[in-house]
Amino acid sequence: MGSAELKLHGPSTAEIAYAIHPRRWGQGIATAAARELLRRGFGEHGRHRIFGTCDPRNLASAAGPATPHGPRRAWGR
């Protein structure tokens, strides 16, 4: 089905990464994974800023700001 990962960078930042099989897109799986990764990053690990990118072929995820590597989002506290 896919995978999800929280990568810790230094004392205050992190990156979320997840890959969901295209047949599973549109079912809320990535949204649930992202929410859990953000909860853990901000809560359990005390990060202040978390970044993530997505596959631009997934139109729902790609609805955010773009970078040369595809859409990128940042969350902060």
N, C-alpha and C positions, 0 to 999 in steps of 0.2 A: 504494500500500500504506500509506504513512504518512510521518511525519517525526519527527525527534528533535533536541533542542536543549539545549545547556548555556548558561545565562545567568549570567555572572559579575556579582556584586553586591559592590562594595567589595573590600577585600583578603583577606577570609577566608570569605565566604559565596557560595553559588551556588544556582541553581534549575534543576532538570531539567524538561523539558517534552517530551512526545511525543504524537503522535496516530496511532492505528492504525485503519484502516478496520474497522468492526464485523464485516465478514465474515472478518476475519483474527484477531479476538479468540480467545483460548484456544489459540493456537499457539506461545506462548512468545516472540513477537516483541517485545512490550513489555518483558518481563523481560530479554531480551538487550540491548535498547537501554538500559534503565535501568542495568544492570550496567556497560555500557561508559561511559555518561555519568558514573556515580559513580567509576569507575576513573580517568577523565580529570580529573574535578573534584578528587579527593583527590590523585592522583598527579602529573599534569602541571601542574596549576594550584595545588596546595598549599592548597586550601580546607579549612577546619576544620568547616564545617557546610553541608549541602546540603538544600534543601527541594524538595518536589514535590507536585502535586495530581493528581487523576484525574477522569475522567468517572464520576459515580456510577452511570450506567447499566451500566457494566462491573462486574458483581458481584465478579469475582475481584480487580480492582484496588481496588474500593471497600471491601474488608474491613478497612481501617485506620481510624484516628480521624477524626472528621468536624469540619468547620468550616463557616461559612456559605457558603463557596464550593465545598463538596464535600469529600470525604476528603482529608486532608493528611498527609504523612509528613515526617519529618526524620531525617537521618543525620548522625552526627558522628564526629570522631576526636579 
